[in-house]
Amino acid sequence: MTLPRLEIDLGKIEHNAHTLVTRLARSGISVMGVTKAVLGDPEIAAVLLRSGVSGLGDSRIENIETMRRAGIRSEITLIRTPMLSQIDRVVRHADMSFNTELDVIAALSSAAQKSNKTHGVVLMVELGDLREGIMPGDMLKTVEATLAFPNIVFKGIGANLACLSGISPGKANMVALSDLADSIDAKFGPITDIVSGGNSANIEWALSGADTGRINNLRLGEAILFGCEALHRLPIDGLHQDAITLVAEVIETKIKPSLPWGNVAQNAFGEINHFSDRGPTSRAIVAIGRQDIDPTGISPPPGFEILGASSDHLVLDVSSGHVCVGDEIPFQINYSAFLRAMTSPFVEIGPSSNPRVLAATTL
């Protein structure tokens, strides 16, 4: 098989998705399956839909178009504020979009009228993480303006936490979001169908038994793919953490000193490294690098150690094992490294070496 590659066990992803859908449903919370990390892969999208997610979400219209071309007909939401340069494509392929700017909603309205379509809008609220969101005090007037646009359907509100500043979802900000939904309905009638509380960082709160208030939706990607919550990356009980494996090929094995020699300056990435003398070590180079992955986000097999990475080389201490040129080395991978690997044209996607293949279907 082609190397380097990501091996994806669809059976484990289906298990994780179905388990989270079932557990969250007990609290009245639906799951939007987020496909951005997998670049809108239609087969994985189909697995998520079979697992019971209420719809799909992606931050890139290009990924949504990929799924539409593959025949995915379920509800898909653009979960990033649309670019004005892509408005026509958003209206054509996405059922809903997350929004914070009235100028963008006006453009969506115009495009929807021209296409004789309606487009759903979820207004995002700023709750402290300082990424996207309308300030809470401006929400009622923004809802009022949104309701006036032709061919635009106000669907609800949402919030995003823990992505930029690491602000944790919890009782205070989730109550604030619920209260805002109540305020909207008190002023305009029962129009707030969706109250999307956040992402995989909300898992601990949502499954804690806390009163979830008006929160009735979460957008989950990392928790499904990696079986962990996104605040401390702790495993979620009953979920698989090994659904995705990175495999790379050894291209050099040598015994070398552990200390470089010569004058030390910045490396290719502007870093000045510090080394300790551990004597001669057995080192291996695998054919993958920072252009393909985040080296801090992968874990080699037990007994091996990552010593460093350049653009195209990953250097390992393999003194505790026997490694030959041509060997394949599997790495566990986290969300950050997976994002980069999925967008590298040099990393192939393949089934798990022990696959439970789930053929994609048109949904």
Secondary structure, DSSP 4 states (H G I P E B T S, - for coil): --SSEEEE-HHHHHHHHHHHHHHHHTTT-EEEEE-GGGTT-HHHHHHHHHTT-SEEEES-HHHHHHHHHTT--S-EEE-SPPPGGGHHHHHHH-SEEEE--HHHHHHHHHHHHHHT--EEEEEEE--SS-SS-B-GGGHHHHHHHHHTSTTEEEEEEEE--SSSS-PPP-HHHHHHHHHHHHHHHHHH-S---EEE--SGGGHHHHTTT---TT--EEEESHHHHHSB-TTT-PBPTT--S-SEEEEEEEEEEEEE-SS--S-----TTS---------SEEEEEES--TTT--GGGEEPSTT-EEEEE-SS-EEEE-TTS---TT-EEEEEE-HHHHHHHHH-TTSEEEE-SS---------
